[in-house]
């Protein structure tokens, strides 16, 4: 979990924005909140995938 938060903070260039994102519904995650997916490895992989897309500007 710490790794995800750290990466999100880098992607969003803000700890507060990363925190807000984790607790908000995300369309790319089926309108689920990232914090809800952190308990499983599959969920964490899904979150990392979305963060990578955000980082590299892939909005498909």
FENFEN-V891596 format. One line per field, one symbol per residue. psi: psi as a letter, one per 20 degrees, with the letter a starting at -180 (. if undefined). A space follows every 10 residues. Layout:
BEGIN
psi = ???
END
This chain:
BEGIN
psi = ghggggghhg gikphghggg ghjqppgikk kqphhhiiiq hgghhggggg gggggjkom.
END
